[in-house]
Amino acid sequence: MVGTPDEFINYVVSHPIRYRLIADPGVGKTPTTAVMISEIVKAGCTRGNTGKGEKVPHTLVTVSYPGAVASLKDSNYPLEHFLKYGDTTAAIKSFDDCLDDGKFRLQNTQYAASFFQIWAWDELDNTLNSCSEPYKAGENLKKIFKQFGHNNIGWIVSGQSVMTKQIPGFTNDDRSLFTEIIIGISKIRHYLNTYGKGKNSESNLAKLTRNLDAIEEYIDQKNELVTDDTRLLRVALVVDSRSPKLYFLPNLDRVSFNYQEIEETKRLARLAKSPGTIGNGLESESSNPYTASNSQMVSLPPKTTIEGSSQSGTSPHCPHCGSTNLRVQNDDRYRCLDCKNRTVSNKIIWK
C-alpha cells in the first residue's frame, strides 16, 4: 500500500531532479527538502538530469529562502549552508542568476558536464508574487525549466498551494515540469479531488482513497507515542508521468552533509570558471579580502545577498545581535564572541 522511507529515497535519487513539494505550514516541507538534497548529493546527479546513466562528478546546491533574515521560526534553517538568497530582494534576483547560469552552461559545456547545479526555491509562489511583474517572472522561470534541464540543472521548489496556477505565470498544464510530492493525508485528498481524475481511472482513485483511509488511523496511533517531532510518521503522494505512489517519508533528522567536500566542490567550480571576470552576466570570481575582528583574512564574493553588498569600508556584523566582535572558524563560519552564535559567511551583515 505504502512505500518505505528508504524506497522514497531510492525514488528521489534515481529520477530527474525537478521536484515540487506541496504541504500545509508546519508539516515539514523545508526539512524534507534538506533530507532529499542530503541524499541526492551523496548519490550524485546524472548527466542531462535524466535520473539514470552517467554520474556528474560534482553537485552544487544553491538555496533561496526569502524569509531567512526576518523569520523567527527558522533559527536553525536546515539548508543554511547552501543559502545564498535570504530576503525577498535577493530571492527575486535568484531567477536572473539561474538564467545566467543556464546561459553560461550552454556556452561552456565542459563546465556543465562536470558540475550539476541544484536550485532550491523555498516559498516559490510567494517569491514570484513579490516580483514587480510576477507573471513575466514566472514565464521566464518556466523557460528556464524547459530549456536548461538537460544542461545539468535541477530544481526543487516548495509552496503551500495544490493549484499550480497559483504560481504566477504557470498553468495547470505546467505541472508536467515537476514531479509533485504532496505531504500529509488531508493535502493528498485535496490534490486527488482537484487533479485525480485527469491522470487516474476511477478504480485507481478508489484504491488510493481506501489506502489513505486505512493508514490514517495507523499514523495517528503511532504519532501519539512519538515525543520527537523529527520522527513523526508522515506520508506523501508522489505524482510523476506514471501512476501516483504513496510513501512514508524519512525522519526529518536524516540529514548528513560533508561540509568539507561541499566547500571543495565550490572551490573547484570557481576554479573551473577561471580567475577574473567572466561573461554572460555571472559575477567575477576574483575575491576581495575582508577582515574580521581577530585580523584573520577571509575570502568572500564581491557581492552578498543579505543586507546588500559588502563594499570596501564595510565590516561584518553578527545578524543575531549586531556585534562586530566576530571570529572566523576553520569551516569559514563566523562565531560571535558576544552572543556565541555561529553564522555562515553569506548570512553575515556587512555595513
C-alpha positions, 0 to 999 in steps of 0.5 A: 500500500505504502512505500518505505522511507528508504524506497522514497529515497531510492525514488528521489535519487534515481529520477530527474531532479525537478521536484515540487513539494506541496504541504500545509505550514508546519508539516515539514516541507523545508526539512524534507527538502534538506533530507532529499538534497542530503541524499541526492548529493551523496548519490550524485546527479546524472548527466542531462538530469535524466535520473539514470546513466552517467554520474556528474562528478560534482553537485552544487546546491544553491538555496533561496529562502526569502524569509531567512533574515526576518523569520523567527521560526527558522533559527536553525534553517536546515539548508543554511549552508547552501543559502545564498538568497535570504530576503525577498530582494535577493530571492527575486534576483535568484531567477536572473542568476539561474538564467545566467547560469543556464546561459553560461552552461550552454556556452561552456559545456565542459563546465556543465558536464562536470558540475550539476547545479541544484536550485532550491526555491523555498516559498516559490509562489510567494517569491514570484508574487513579490516580483514587480511583474510576477507573471513575466517572472514566472514565464521566464522561470518556466523557460528556464525549466524547459530549456536548461534541464538537460544542461545539468540543472535541477530544481526543487521548489516548495509552496503551500498551494495544490493549484499550480496556477497559483504560481504566477505565470504557470498553468495547470498544464505546467505541472508536467515540469515537476514531479509533485510530492504532496505531504500529509493525508488531508493535502493528498485528498485535496490534490486527488479531488482537484487533479485525480481524475485527469491522470487516474481511472476511477478504480485507481482513485478508489484504491488510493482513497481506501489506502489513505483511509486505512493508514490514517488511523495507523499514523495517528496511533503511532504519532501519539507515542512519538515525543520527537517531532523529527520522527513523526510518521508522515506520508506523501503522494508522489505524482510523476508521468506514471501512476501516483505512489504513496510513501512514508517519508524519512525522519526529518533528522536524516540529514548528513552533509560533508561540509568539507567536500561541499566547500571543495566542490565550490572551490573547484567550480570557481576554479573551473570558471577561471580567475577574473571576470567572466561573461554572460552576466555571472559575477567575477570570481576574483575575491576581495579580502575582508577582515574580521575582528581577530585580523584573520583574512577571509575570502568572500564574493564581491557581492552578498545577498543579505543586507546588500553588498559588502563594499570596501569600508564595510565590516561584518556584523553578527545578524543575531545581535549586531556585534562586530566582535566576530571570529572566523572558524576553520569551516569559514563560519563566523562565531560571535564572541558576544552572543556565541552564535555561529553564522555562515559567511553569506548570512553575515551583515556587512555595513 
